Amino acid sequence: MTDRYLITDREPQALYQFFEDISRIPRVTGNEKEVSGYIVEFAKKRGLWYYQDHMYNVLVRKDASKGFEALPPILLEGHLDMVGAKEEWSSHDFNKDPIELVAEGNILRANGTTLGADNGCAVAVMLTLLNHDGLVHPPLECLFTTQEETGMDGMKGFDINQIRSRRVIGLDAGEEGVFRMGTTTKIEMTSALPVNRETISGNTYEIVVDGLRGGSQGESIPKERICAIKMTFRVLHFLNKEMDARVVSAERLGSGIAESCRAVISLESGDECRMREILNQQQDLIRREYRECDPDIRIRAFSVTPQTNLMLTKECSDNLIHSIYLVPYGARNRKPFHHEVSCSVAVKKIYTQDDAIRIYSVISSEEKEQGDALKEEMRTYLILRDWKVEQEEFDYGWDWEEHSPIRDVMVRTYCELFGTEPVVNISHGGNDCVILKQRISDMDVVTTAATYRDCHTPNEHLYMDSFEKVYALLERTLYNLTKI
């Protein structure tokens, strides 16, 4: 244990050291080459077989413990990339700066940025198991994928012929004490509103909506957290009722529920005071309305010089404002009796281009029929408002398996270790195991993860005791797989 590590008072030490090591390596989606190289060097130093592909996915194999060579292999899986989101005040550069870790009791977080527990915890768990000389286990494979956060492209591109296992424990869905045995269908839609512009005739302001909690769709929508894109256009709707508020541009890029959004607008001279009154009124109303789930929203306006001298025409601007204000968002269907979300939709991106304003929406649904119905409603609504649906992509989830030997071993092991039954359910969100199951249909899949909250946001934080329990669960599960 050396001075270069922050966390030196928790066990297993190797688990935290590997997490800290990868936290020093910039690894936002699309920038995984260096962290992939770290995995390769790790394998080389320990004489482990490895395979690295052109997308920087890495598969590492660890020979079975003596006497268990003939047992069927087991695959562990997690992704190397992370979402890069930061506070407005942060100067962090995700392409070159290490994550600055902060430990507070049982909580591990970052200083003003995403932590990368999603999915750095999985990476650290796999490295610790691969590094453990005394581990008792069947033949072990560990797959480290890339580009998961933007469409699971690493798993889609990986050569599955390299994988020997037909049972997998995914480490990117669930939380400590929760196992996932299926996922929702994911429908992605990119839509464009063709725009007409005219010369700006008034003063320009940037409307900034931020302070929201955001997070992944699977985490945020069941908690009824709000979307900054929707709130921005709610504010513009109420401005537009009293004055001619013209949109110049709007932008929010990211992969989760929007915690912030910006829109540049043009107002006639003399409207500024009333604009600020309306913004304050809306801020107070929204804080009261969402006081339990998103109480810290901020709505501000800054006088700016725009990058263009053009604004949308009145007709086009009004249509944009009304379209986004009214577009469906949140939970659409819930399960009977226990009311868990089964189908939801979110607009996750909005961006301005020369020819159009574009939005990117995601539908997540446990029932394919519910997802398809909501997709058709979204499509019809947008077309009626003069939008063009340019692209639709489908990732169908994997269905609950009544018979799952790997799930049964995991459940039995959890009860043995912790004296209580884990929760077993379906994930309201996608992950790499969806693609893996589609590509290897006879793969027996179960997933779990450490407990981390507010992922994809600067508030992301990890409960370290859960991290340790997940590691202990995996270590004992591998042992139990040698006793079957």
N, C-alpha and C positions, 0 to 999 in steps of 0.2 A: 504494500500500500504506500503510495507516494503522495507528495504534496501537490501533484498535478491534478488530483481528484477532489471534487467538492464533497462527495458523500463517502465518508469513511467509517460510519458508525452503524451501518446496516448490513445485513447478510441476505443472500450471498454477495460478497464484495465484487466478484467478477461480473455479476449481473449489472451493477451500477457502473463499473468501469467500462464495460462495453457500450452501455448507453451513453456515457459521457464521451467516449471516443467517437462514436458516430455523430454526436451532437456538435463536435468540432468540425465536421465535414459538411460544407454546404450541399444540400441534397433536395432542393425543391424540384418538383416534377419537370423533367426535361434536362436536369443537370445532375444525373446520377453516375456519371462516369467515374468520378473520384471515389465515391462510396462503394461502387461496384468493385473498383480496384482494391479497396481495403479488404473486402470479403475474399477476393482472390488471394491476396497476400496472406491473409489469415489462414486460408486452406493450405497454401504452399508450405508455410512454416510448420504446420502440424502434419504434413504428409497426407492430407486428405484429398481424395479425388474431387475434382471440380470441373464444371462446364460453364463457360461464359459465352453468351451469344452477342450478336451485333447490337442488340438493344440494351445491353449491360445487365440482363437477367443473369443470375448465377445459381446453379444447382451444386450443392456440396453433399458428398456422401461420407458417412462414418460407418466403418465395418461393425458388424454386430459384436457384442461381447462374446467371449469365448464360450462355445457350447450352444450358442443361439444363432449360428450362421444360417441354418436352414429355415428359420422362421420367415414368414412374409414380411417385407419391409413396410415401414411407416413413413409418411411424408409430413413434414411441418412446413407451413407456408406463411409468408408475410411480405410486405412491400417495403422497398428501400426509400421511396420518395415521400415527401411531405408537402403540405400546403404552406405557402409563405404568406402570412398576414401579420400586420404590425399596427401598433398604435400610431396615431397621427404625428406624435412627437418623436417617434423613433427614427434614427438615422441608419438602422440596420440594413445592410445589403445582403439579401439572401443568396446572391451569386458568389459571395466571397467571405462573408463574416460567419464565425461560429455562433451557435446559439448560446446565449448567456443564461446559464441555469441559476435558479434561485430555489433553495430548499427552506421550507417553513413548516417545521413539525413533520407531519405525515404527508404534506403537499410538496410536490415538485412542479415548478412552473418556469417560464422564461421571463426575461426582463423586457416586456413590451412587444413580444412576438409570439407566434405559435411555438409550442414546445417541441412538436414532432413526436409526442408519445404515440400518435397515430402516424406511422406504425413502427416507430423506433423501438417500442416495447417488444414487438414480435422479433425484430432483428436481434435485440440484446438477448432475449430468451434463447433463440436458436444458437447464437454464438456461444452462450454460456454452456448449453448442453453439448455442443460440438467440442468445446474446450475441456469438458469434464472427463478426465482419464478414468475415474472410478465409476462412471455411469454404467448401469446394467440395462441393456436395451437390445431390441432386434435390429436388423439392418436399418439404418436411419438415413433419410434424405431430407435436406433442408433447401427449400426454394425461396430465393430472394428476388422478387420481381420489381419492375420499374413501371413508371407512368400509370400507376393505378388510379391516381386521383383525377385524371383527366379522361377516363374512359377504359381503364384496365387494359391498355394497349400492350403492355409488357407481357401479360398472360396470354393475350390474344396472339402474340407473335412468337411465343416460346415453342420450341420443338418438343412436343409432348412425348415423342418417342424416347426422349432421354429419361423419362420418369418410369421407374420400375414399380412403384407402389400403387396399390388399388384401395388404399385407405389414407385419409388425410385429416390432419387437425389444422384448420385455418386459425390464424391468430389475429384476425382483423375484424371480428364481429362478435357482439355480445359484450359482456363485462365480467368481472370476477363473480362467479356463482351463477352465471347465465350462459347457457349453451344455445347456439342457433342451429336449427335443423332445416333451414330453407330460407329463401330470400324472395323479395318482391320482384315483379317485372318492372323494368325501367324503360320508359319511353322518353327519348330526347327529341325536342322540337326546336328548330331554328326558324324564326319568322322575321320578315322584313316589311316595314312600312315605307314605301317610296315617298320621297319628300319633295316639296316645292319650297323654294326660298325666295326671300326678298331682302333688301337692304335694311339693316338695323336702324331704327329711327329714334330710339329712346336710350335710357341708361341700362347697363347690363350688370347683373348680379349672379353670383354663384350661390345656389341654395345647397347647403350641406346638411344631410340627415345622417347622424351617427350616434354612437353610444349604445347601440343595440347589441344583444348577446350573440346573435347569429348562430353558427354551428352547422353541423351536417343535417340533411333533411330528415334522416331517421331519428336524430336526437331532438331537433328543434321543433318540428311540427307537433309531435305529441305533447310538447310542453306549451304549445300555442304561442311560441315566440313570433314576433312580427318581422316582416321583410322590409328592409330600408327602401328598396325600389318601389314597393307598393305605397309606403308612407310618403315618399317624395312626391309621387303623383297625386296622392290624396291632398297634400298641401297645395300643389299646383292647381288642383281642382277648385279648392276654396279661394285661392287667389284669383283665379280666372272668373269666378262668379262676380267679383267686384271690380275687376280691372282687366285690361288687355295684357295678359301675361303670355308672352311668346317664348317658346322653347328655342334656344340656340343649339344646345347639345345636352346629352345625358350620358352618364357612364357609371357602370359598376361591373367589374370583372372579378370573377372568383368562382369557386366550385361549390360553396355551401350556401346556406340562407344568408342573404345580404345583411351584414351588420352596418354598412354605410353605403351611401349613394350620393352622387353629385349631379346637379343639373344647372346649366347656365341659362338664364332667361333674360328677356328684355322687357322693360316696363316704361311707360310714358313718364316724362318728367312730372314730379309732384306726387307719385304713387308710393314713394319709398316709406314714408311714415306709416301709412296704412298697411303696407306689406309687412312691416316688422310687427305691427300689432296682430295681424292674422297669424303670423308664424308663432308668436308667443302664445296666442290662444290655442292653436293646434297642438303645440308642445304640451301645454297644460292638460288639454283634453286627452291626448294620447297617453300621457303619463298616468292619468287617473284610470283610463279605460284598460290599460295593460299593466296596472300597478303590481300585479302578482307575478307576471312572467317577463316583462321587459320595461322596468320603471325608469330607466336612465336615458331615454331617448333625448337627443339634442337636435334642435332645428335652428340653423343659423343662416345668415345671409351676409355675403361679402361683396363689396363693389369690386368689379374686375374689368380688365380690358380683354375682350375675347380674342381668340386666335383667328377669328373670321369676322367679316363685316356683314354676314348674312344670318338671318333668323328664319324660322319656318313661317310660311304664310298663315294667316288666321285660321283658315279651314284645316290646314294640315296640323298645326299646333294643337287646336282644339281636339281633333281626332286622336292624336297621340295621347294627350292628357286623359281623355275619357277612356281610351282603350286600356291603358295600364291601370288606371284607377279602378276599373271594373273587371279586369281579367281575374279569373278564378285563382285562389291561393289557399293553401292550407289543407286540413283534413276534409276529404270528400265523403269517405265511408268509414264507419267504425264497426268493429265486431259486436255482435249482440252480447248482451249481459255484462262483459267486462270492459267494453268500450275502447279497446286498443285500436289505434289507427290502422286501417287496412288499405286505404287508398288516399293519396295526397298529391298535390301539385304545387310547384313553386317556379316563379320566374327568378332565375339565378344571375342572369347577365343582361345588361343593356348597354349598347354602344352605338356611337354615331359615326356614320361613314358618308362619303360623298353622295351616294345615290339613295341612302335609306337609313332609318333607325332600325336596329336589329335587337331582337331579344332571344334569349336561350331559356327554354323551359324544360322542366323534368317532371314527369309523372311517375310515381312509385306505387305499385299496387300488388297486393298478394293474390288477387283474383285477376287473371288475364282479362276476363270479360269486363270487369269494372274499369280497368285501365284503358281498354279499347274504347269503352263508352265515353270516358272522360276525354280521351284524345280526340274523339270525333266532335264532342261539344266544343273543345278548345279550338279546333280547326275551323268549325262552322262560325264560331264567334269572331275569330280573327278575320276570316274572309269577309264576313258581313261588314267589318270595319275597315276594309280595303287593304288588309295585310296579305302578304304572300307567304304561305308556309313552304319554305325552301328545302327543308331537310327533316326527315324523321328517321330515327334509329331506334332499334328495339334490342334490349338485352333481357331475354326471358329468364326469370329466376329459376331456382331448382326447387322442386316440390318436396314436401315432407315425406320422409321414408319411414314406413312403419317398422321395417327391419333394418337396424343399423348396429352391427357389432361394435364399431368404434365408439358410438354414442354410449352403448351399454357399459363398456369398460370405463369410459370417462365418468359416467354417473356413479358407478360403483366406487371408483377411486375417490371421487369428491366426497362421497358419504364416509368413506373409510378415513380420509384425512381430516375432515372438518365437522363430521357428526351431523350434517344436515343435507337435505336434498337440494340439488341445484335446480334452477328454473330452466326449462327447455322449451323454446318457442321459435318463431320465425322472425327474421330480421327485416325491419322496414327500411331497407336500403341495400345497395349492391356491394359486392366485393369480388376479389379475384376468384374465389371458389365457385362463383356462378359460372364463370367462363371455363374453369377447370372441369366442372361437372358436365357442362355442355360438350366439351371436347373428349372427355373420358367418361362415358355414360355409366359404367359400372364402378365408378369411384365412390367409396363410402366416405361421406363428408360430415364432419361436425366442426363448429367453430366456437371460439371463445376469445377473450381478451382481458387485459388488465382494465381496471376502472379508470377512465379518464373522461373529463367533462369539457364541454365547450371547445371541442376539436374544430379545427379550421378557423379559429379566432385567436386573437392575442390573449384571451382569458383561458386558453387551454391549460389544464392542470391535471396532474396524475396523483392518484392516491397510492403511495408507495407500498403500503401493506398489501394492497391488491396485486401489485406487481410481483411481490415476493410469493404470494399465495398461488398465482398462476404458474410461476416457475416451479414451485413445489408440486403442483398438480401435474405438470408435464413430466417432471422427473419421475414421480411415482407411477404415472400412467405407462411410461416406457418400461419401467420395471414390471408392472403387472402384465404387460403384453408378452413378457417372456414366460409367464406362468399359465398361460391359456392352454 
